[in-house]
Amino acid sequence: MHRIVTICALAILMLNGCAMARPSADPQRLVIVTVADGGAGGMPPRGYHKPGYPISDNAATALAGLERDYRLTPVDGWPIDLLDVYCAVMAVDPNSGVDETLARISADPRVRLAQPMQAFTVHGGYDDPYFNQQYGASSAQLLRMHQRATGHGVRVAVIDTGADRTHPDLQGRIGTARNFVASDSRFDSDIHGTAVAGIIAANANNGVGIVGLAPGADLLVLKACWQGAPDDIRATCNTFTLAKALTFAIDQRADIINMSLGGPNDPLLSLLIEVALARNIVVVAAQDAPDDFPADVAGVIAVRAADRNEPRPAADADHSVMDVAARDLLSTSPGGRYEYFSGSSMGAARVAGLSALLRQEGSSLSAAQMLHDLDQRLAALGARGAEPDTRLVTHAPGTTGSLTTPPADRPRAVSALRIEGS
């Protein structure tokens, strides 16, 4: 008999007042099973006691047999007259594999449909007060992207300065923090890394501040660069500190490495980046000049800050340059604050965040497909080859954190961090 492929959860919505009780069994082990139901008299079998929910003798017999044959425990059930089936919720035995059991049940001739119990959420706008100012007319596009993925489970290594681990929009996002700069013990007060981390993965729906492009991602903040002064966003790195950070990121199986920095070609770092690429790690780097390293390494996604009047750079078969809007981007700043930042460093962070979404959706994407999808998502967010609108954002009363415009004498993040010697 032809199997019904309609998702049972949708059918529930069509029933007037017929709602399933919340089961106490492990939700990961619950399955939906439907069997033919002629609708003729009979009381529900054990476990399906719902007043006014009759079940046919044939359906009751089929369900009892399925319980016995596949070691299933009844949880709930109801008839779906529109589909002429009885829909049962069953728990798979703890000693049996859910996928294997579902495969066996699906092949049973008594069964019309067998599937996992799926979870759904109601989607609304984020409660982060600066979200709409961040993304403007593209806010709805990002919400739609986050319905599919938030970067959950994706490990993004931020090789940069330190970052403010106590910032309300970064708490819980930084799972690993390491300082590879022996001469600089500062970490939480570092500006550049805090801004990059916020663009990638600032918390969503925490009632404060902003929303990162991948608010579910796990950040590894690896300090390999040091600021020249406490209020100076500019910072310096060297081969040794970067090599230690890259090695750590690879050993920790990062999915994405963001390097919002640039400098001269470096043989040791080139070898490490090649190892990362060979292990299917996405490497993103900022680019301010055509020969900027590591952005010029084949396989690295190079990101430059977009200029409205410049044509988008073409990509060849081995290397790609992405032109990303990166002017006056709102992000996290040390001390629970928010500031505007600009430049290729922030553009690279945008690409790293979007890469985390794509990696969650499909880890087997080829490099070409990754670049194509990134380009499409940047376009959807209005972040490809055009500058975003500059908006005045005021501090939202009753929220944690504050928003400021950087002092006129503070150098803004117009350039990537520099590798020492460049």
Secondary structure, 3 states (H helix, E strand, C coil): CCCCCCCHHHHHHHCCCCCCCCCCCCHHHEEEEEEECCCCCCCCCCCCCCCCCCCCHHHHHHHHHHHHHHCEEEEEEEEEHHHCEEEEEEEECCCCCHHHHHHHHHCCCCCCEEEECCCCCCCCCCCCCCHHHHHHHHHHHHHHHHHHCCCCCCEEEEEECCCCCCCCCCCCCEEEEEECCCCCCCCCCCHHHHHHHHHHHCCCCCCCCCCCCCCCCEEEEEECEEECCCCCCCEEECHHHHHHHHHHHHHCCCCEEEECEEECCCHHHHHHHHHHHHCCCEEEEECCCCCCECCCCCCCEEEEECCCCCCCCCCCCCCEEEEECCCCEEEEECCCEEEEECCHHHHHHHHHHHHHHHHHHCCCCCHHHHHHHHHHHHHHCCCECCCCCCCCCCCCCCCCCEECCCCCCCCCCCCCEEECCC
